[in-house]
Amino acid sequence: MAIAQAGLAAAQGVAAEHAASMGEQLMWSGRPLPGRHALRAMPGVLLGLPFAAMSPLWFAGAWSGPARHSLALSLTSSGAGILFAVVGASLILGPLLAYRRAQRTVYAITGAAAHVIVLGVTRRIETYGGPDLAQVRCVERSDGSGDLLFPRRMAGRTRVDSGGFRGVPNVRQVERLLRSAASHEAAIPATAPDTAAVRAVRQIAVLGSVLMLGFFGFTAFSMLRSSPGMSRSAPASPPAAAPGLAEAPDTAPLPAAPAVPSPARSAAPPRATPVPRAPAEPAAPAPSATERDAIACATGAADACSRAGFALAHGTAGAPDPQRAAPLLARGCDLGSAGACRQLGWMLSKGEGIAPDAASALARNVRGCELGDGDACSAAAFTLAYGQGVGQDRAAAVRMAERSCGDGSHPRACAVLGDVLEGRAGDGDRARALKVYRGCCTSGDTGCCSSAERLARALP
């Protein structure tokens, strides 16, 4: 237990250092479960066992059988045995290497993005940011742990990549923090790998595999040709005739048959000229899923409005088109879709492809909060508490924040509520603010924990 606490403290230190270097506030940090990473590498052990079993056979064949008569074949077989041994060992030791790598991995969530930090001789950091985090895919297991897989935009399409938070102990809590950060903070680009470099590496790997298979096939064929059973002796030459005796044929030559003139070939009938066919008209393309949702939105389907607006705003089905997305989201919000209200409020507050309008953004977030969206409540509380483009209203901010802070799933709303109650935005109740900070701290938010310790020292 003490070792686990020390590892968690070290992870929080690394995450806080990275967040400070990025100029962001650390919302959560933690370490993956190493056992989960080791289990993911177990299938490689089954593939590594045949490689390891083939290595002694290559070494045995290198200095016995047909190969012992050729130094080149012996060295080639020895090299193949070494290669099979290295590949087999790397695959068999894969779970151990994955376990050790997970022990050096730190996960962190800041106000703007999610980060995967891998420690070692060098520090490697993968950053996932922007509204695309709202599409995070959660895989939960029976014990509450699970994986959070982040989307990457590759060649104009959005797909779930293998990167993300794997082996997270409290996966649902971390998922809520990720969605909160994606909905209300400025988007930053995710550090996706260079697709051209990935394709080049894959092509090199395929070419190397083909060359290796050809090399092993050539070696096996050479060993078979050099075996005694494959060698053929030259045919014996016929015995020479006795000197002084003329060779005479056994039989007299037959007379040549007279040539028979071939009959004249009949003329072939003329071929019919094919009649060209008129080209068929191309069939009209089927409407995409976004177009079908837009049509359903016009008939009053609120969820279809939300899906179509989100796809057009973020370009999940093509190029982003915020101008078309805004009216679809507005109709979905009016029809009762909380997600549409939250997305439109975010676009209006940030000016994402449309003209910024703080008052309209607040109205959409308040509407989404009334429909039960906790992220919209957090955004509305922040705007009302600090007067971001609108008049300051502490009482309304407290009401909005309390609706999303009650279950501890929205630490940003709890931080706003505690800030208002503490008195930074006016006269407040500091004892109640301390209670809010402590409740938020139990959900794993380090910012609330720091505020709780600071306020506890200040109170008598």
Secondary structure, DSSP 8 states (H G I E B T S, - for coil): -HHHHHHHHHHHHHHHHHHHHHT--EEEEE---HHHHHHHTTHHHHHHHHHHHHHHHHHHHHSSGGGGG-HHHHHHHHHHHHHHHHHHHHHHTHHHHHHHHHHTEEEEEESSEEEEEE-SSS-EEEEEESGGGGG-EEEE-TTS-EEEEEEEEETTEEEEEEEEEEEESSHHHHHHHHHHHHHHS---------HHHHHHHHHHHHHHHHHHHHHHHHHHHHHHHTSGGG------------TT-----SS-------------------------------------HHHHHHHHHHTT-HHHHHHHHHHHHHTTTSS--HHHHHHHHHHHHHHT-HHHHHHHHHHHHHTSSS---HHHHHHHHHHHHHTT-HHHHHHHHHHHHHTSSS---HHHHHHHHHHHHTTSS-HHHHHHHHHHHHTTTSS--HHHHHHHHHHHHHTT-HHHHHHHHHHHHH--
